[in-house]
């Protein structure tokens, strides 16, 4: 159970503690932040409302712990990460339980998130040992006008303090996707969890604590974004921000200092369906891509652009599958569970009502109880409807019928987002040409968009983000290149003769 056994020390009465200086602490604010259970709409957990002074204190600790961590051998950093991964996987139950309770993720998917996170940490440890253990060697005479008198050695060095801000929908996985690369690269890490998802994050941080990382190297600060959000992101001690979430990321990037940013923001992932596509495959992928975790994934299928000639048949197939989706509590592994908050549910409802007023075809009756919205397929959506452009982050999938592939590509490219997209066709040549034409960070051919496997590069164009993720790219983003140039008094060549006479 969450907050018991191995995890008992992270709880103070009914309020979860924050983590600083290698210890679990109660905030001097005396205040807490309530976390609502999206399904019951009652307070499920409470976390500390940390103060700006407490942020200052963890930043000082992070700066000093990083200096010795950078001198810790790479193999040793990897060893500790492997240990944290094992502890995490051995203790998946309490984390999965808190994911169910605070973000209404179905129970099975919650376990998968924790296991996937352990695997990510281990992969990151191995990849870090490989890519950080090697550098480049350059010779000057490859550039015009130079003799071979300069040897240039490059290596990757840490940035310093990395601030990680994961989103509510993957609080554990998208936290470790930032923490593990930061640590293996020799950085220290300050984590600000999302409010919904904070308790899962605190359990995950305790696994790193139990693994034995040095004091101060990792901190986890909870609290209200309105009180400590800007203070954290604009803090002078922060040398890199890795953020996943909504358009808050755009304002963070405008306010942040001259530091590397890794931002994964929204998406309006288009699914282009050609007339030669395997429609059963497309229908299964629309269900998986559009409705898993009730559509609350930045990579969800958020608009289907289908050729008119096959649209009726596809809509019938998807409708039949939607009818089989179960709706209910996350504890029962329902396919569709409550969305994260009442304001999200209201936003989704606004998009649905706008589509209704403008004449979209409802393939199911619209139904909502509290934060629970039944899965909905909207056919005959037109570009003048909000749902054609805005991301519902809920279990609603719009279908726009197109008369040419160009129309589909143009719709995809007219979006301010550019995260992923997908194309379904049996013609691989067409698929590649369409992929090249789509202005998105990734295009999936014959499958729904998805971030994983977690070592694949993952990036958004336009308002969908800055920088690339995936284990290797994250490690690289959280380092900078350092070069040392050895200047020789005279050109020198391997196996060359006569060097004595040139000295
Ligand atoms: O919500 C954003 C996540 O990065 C999506 O990850 O494709 O594994 O669901 P996913």
Boltz pocket constraint, residues with backbone or C-beta under 6 A from the ligand:
constraints:
  - pocket:
      binder: B
      contacts: [[A, 169], [A, 170], [A, 264], [A, 296], [A, 297], [A, 298], [A, 299], [A, 449], [A, 450], [A, 451], [A, 452]]
      max_distance: 6.0
